[in-house]
Amino acid sequence: MATLAGAALALACVLATAPAQAQGQADSAAAGNDEIPALHLSGNIGVASQYIFRGLTQTNGKLALQGGFDVNHDSGLYAGVWMSNVSWISDTNPAASASLEADLYAGWKPALTDWLTGDIGVLHYAYPGSYPDGMTKPDTNELYLGLDAKWISLRYSYSLGNTFGAADTSGTSYTDLSLNHALFAGINGLAHIGRQRYTGASASTLSYTDWKLGLTRDFSGYLIGLAYTGSNASDAGYTLKGKNIGRSQVVLSLNKSF
């Protein structure tokens, strides 16, 4: 947890500078600078009743503290980092000590038409910690390609090597189709279906489909979310501490963007 505490402190420092930078930009504009800055910094921090990733709980049903920051350029280029505590690694192998996930990503979102946006980039999932000899580290590299058409989003991710601790799984992919649309009284609805397709000797055991239905509501900048998730992940591939981590479950979350 020391790693998590250090990461949380670093994140808090970054987020604390965002308002000051925004104020500095506003003061510059007030002084007569009409140019809009090409770079934009934003941050987010939140808490969830548990961390669900691609239909699988990463915290064994326990609380998750999460947050990150992004840098965006007017050209569509972007980069960022996002972090959360996890427990699935030590749940898989008690000899391993890794309680943090840090996602580092960079990409480009070109505007293809006035209603269609592309997204291409690379994402590195890092799990810093100590691992016993012979254990395949869960660090994973993915390339992704996406399309956003108003409230519909389609994304395809392709693994470049070992995938989340599964050895010899280069070429593993994840396809994600999501719909996000305003419903009523400021409430947004979310529907998602995804397919995780593994390669390698254990492909039939590790491959699965996941789904999600959720609602979000913004209260003065605080986003409250409620979601129901599930999957058909097999017991043989995804049972940790006597339970399937891809079973149906409910997630409550609270997030704040800066």
Secondary structure, 3 states (H helix, E strand, C coil): CHHHHHHHHHHHHHHHHHHHHHHHHHHHHHCCCCCCCCEEEEEEEEEECCCEECCEECCCCCCEEEEEEEEEECCCEEEEEEEEECCHHHHHCCCCECCEEEEEEEEECCECCCCEEEEEEEEEEECCCECCCCCCCCCEEEEEEEEEECCEEEEEEEECCCECCECCCCCCEEEEEEEEEEEECCEEEEEEEEEEECCCCCHHHHCEEEEEEEEEEEECCEEEEEEEEEECCCHHHHEECCEECCCCEEEEEEEEEC
